[in-house]
Amino acid sequence: MALTRVFPDGAVLTAQEAFDGWDPGAGAPAERPAVALNMVASVDGRTALDGASAGLSVPADREVFHALRGRVDAVLAGTGTLRAERYGRLVKDAGRRAAREARGLAADPLAVVLSRSGDVPDVPLLADPAQPSVVLTGEDAAPDAALARLRAQHGVRSLLCEGGPTLNRGLLDAGVVDELFVTLSPLLAGGEPPSPLLAGARIDPPTRLELTWALEAQSAFFLRYRVVRGSAA
Ligand SMILES: NC(=O)c1ccc[n+]([C@@H]2O[C@H](COP(=O)([O-])OP(=O)(O)OC[C@H]3O[C@@H](n4cnc5c(N)ncnc54)[C@H](OP(=O)(O)O)[C@@H]3O)[C@@H](O)[C@H]2O)c1
């Protein structure tokens, strides 16, 4: 499926081509992995329908989702998300695992779970012997400590966080988010309570973002932002 890179250059690309130049691990700081968030939202800002994100996705979003998973050392999801989405093995398709290896990555990305309470859901992801995983609890789950450990002990240079809003906020508050990928799905969903990209109180001053690219397909936008550090909006 073709995506148009409406910013910066108008190129027409597959999702794989669009992400071929994306190698977040290459620029990772020495003390932690590079961290990117990926979320899908309706145009009115909902990130879940009936408690899950599946209804927000369009086929092009699935391609972007897999392109991202195909280029990172590790994938992190909050315990709320694991519970809601019933995560299984992260890269199920053998062809996608082979493509990861061709890029110099492990066939399977490391699955990472952080839980300060230790209340980790019993999901297929953590029961599958083919899926490498690390579960950090208590003080080890604090973002700085967890990321330092992933880098030093597990060689993780790039970490993709797939939400949800509560974990996103914890990582943002810890100052460890480098990039944000947002799929704006062509839907208006309404509903209460709101389910935004980020949980928690207002960020004051707001964190500023800089657009790296904008892809378009199927009336959805795929936005890639860099988090601008130390600057108010
Ligand atoms: N649209 C999308 O792209 C998308 C993506 C993901 C999820 N979702 C939706 O979001 C909902 C789940 O999100 P959620 O916000 O309830 O849960 P969540 O963010 O997935 O998980 C929250 C949990 O993560 C743990 N955690 C570990 N370290 C943390 C830290 N530093 N800061 C904050 N939390 C930390 C906490 O458990 P402990 O207290 O044990 O530490 C916390 O309760 C579901 O409805 C799901 O479908 C949507």
PDBQT file of the ligand as one rigid body, heavy atoms in Angstrom, charges set to zero:
ROOT
HETATM    1  N1  LIG A 301      -4.592   3.991  20.649  1.00  0.00    +0.000 N 
HETATM    2  C1  LIG A 301      -3.470   3.416  20.963  1.00  0.00    +0.000 C 
HETATM    3  O1  LIG A 301      -2.503   3.472  20.193  1.00  0.00    +0.000 OA
HETATM    4  C2  LIG A 301      -3.341   2.696  22.267  1.00  0.00    +0.000 A 
HETATM    5  C3  LIG A 301      -2.103   2.165  22.640  1.00  0.00    +0.000 A 
HETATM    6  C4  LIG A 301      -1.995   1.531  23.862  1.00  0.00    +0.000 A 
HETATM    7  C5  LIG A 301      -3.078   1.449  24.685  1.00  0.00    +0.000 A 
HETATM    8  N2  LIG A 301      -4.254   1.964  24.303  1.00  0.00    +0.000 N 
HETATM    9  C6  LIG A 301      -5.418   1.886  25.194  1.00  0.00    +0.000 C 
HETATM   10  O2  LIG A 301      -5.066   2.471  26.439  1.00  0.00    +0.000 OA
HETATM   11  C7  LIG A 301      -5.735   1.772  27.496  1.00  0.00    +0.000 C 
HETATM   12  C8  LIG A 301      -4.712   1.338  28.516  1.00  0.00    +0.000 C 
HETATM   13  O3  LIG A 301      -3.963   2.459  28.928  1.00  0.00    +0.000 OA
HETATM   14  P1  LIG A 301      -3.739   2.798  30.463  1.00  0.00    +0.000 P 
HETATM   15  O4  LIG A 301      -3.282   4.218  30.517  1.00  0.00    +0.000 OA
HETATM   16  O5  LIG A 301      -4.935   2.398  31.247  1.00  0.00    +0.000 OA
HETATM   17  O6  LIG A 301      -2.589   1.798  30.870  1.00  0.00    +0.000 OA
HETATM   18  P2  LIG A 301      -1.054   1.660  30.412  1.00  0.00    +0.000 P 
HETATM   19  O7  LIG A 301      -0.444   3.003  30.214  1.00  0.00    +0.000 OA
HETATM   20  O8  LIG A 301      -0.952   0.674  29.332  1.00  0.00    +0.000 OA
HETATM   21  O9  LIG A 301      -0.428   0.968  31.685  1.00  0.00    +0.000 OA
HETATM   22  C9  LIG A 301      -0.388   1.695  32.892  1.00  0.00    +0.000 C 
HETATM   23  C10 LIG A 301       0.403   0.931  33.901  1.00  0.00    +0.000 C 
HETATM   24  O10 LIG A 301       1.763   0.924  33.534  1.00  0.00    +0.000 OA
HETATM   25  C11 LIG A 301       2.522   0.752  34.694  1.00  0.00    +0.000 C 
HETATM   26  N3  LIG A 301       3.682   1.631  34.737  1.00  0.00    +0.000 N 
HETATM   27  C12 LIG A 301       4.952   1.200  34.869  1.00  0.00    +0.000 A 
HETATM   28  N4  LIG A 301       5.784   2.213  34.931  1.00  0.00    +0.000 NA
HETATM   29  C13 LIG A 301       5.050   3.331  34.861  1.00  0.00    +0.000 A 
HETATM   30  C14 LIG A 301       5.374   4.709  34.901  1.00  0.00    +0.000 A 
HETATM   31  N5  LIG A 301       6.631   5.163  35.043  1.00  0.00    +0.000 N 
HETATM   32  N6  LIG A 301       4.386   5.613  34.814  1.00  0.00    +0.000 NA
HETATM   33  C15 LIG A 301       3.120   5.207  34.663  1.00  0.00    +0.000 A 
HETATM   34  N7  LIG A 301       2.741   3.894  34.640  1.00  0.00    +0.000 NA
HETATM   35  C16 LIG A 301       3.709   2.973  34.727  1.00  0.00    +0.000 A 
HETATM   36  C17 LIG A 301       1.606   1.107  35.873  1.00  0.00    +0.000 C 
HETATM   37  O11 LIG A 301       1.403  -0.074  36.626  1.00  0.00    +0.000 OA
HETATM   38  P3  LIG A 301       2.122  -0.155  38.084  1.00  0.00    +0.000 P 
HETATM   39  O12 LIG A 301       1.267   0.712  38.955  1.00  0.00    +0.000 OA
HETATM   40  O13 LIG A 301       2.112  -1.579  38.419  1.00  0.00    +0.000 OA
HETATM   41  O14 LIG A 301       3.482   0.446  37.921  1.00  0.00    +0.000 OA
HETATM   42  C18 LIG A 301       0.348   1.596  35.249  1.00  0.00    +0.000 C 
HETATM   43  O15 LIG A 301      -0.807   1.243  35.956  1.00  0.00    +0.000 OA
HETATM   44  C19 LIG A 301      -6.445   0.600  26.850  1.00  0.00    +0.000 C 
HETATM   45  O16 LIG A 301      -7.795   0.958  26.667  1.00  0.00    +0.000 OA
HETATM   46  C20 LIG A 301      -5.766   0.458  25.514  1.00  0.00    +0.000 C 
HETATM   47  O17 LIG A 301      -6.606  -0.108  24.539  1.00  0.00    +0.000 OA
HETATM   48  C21 LIG A 301      -4.406   2.595  23.121  1.00  0.00    +0.000 A 
ENDROOT
TORSDOF 0
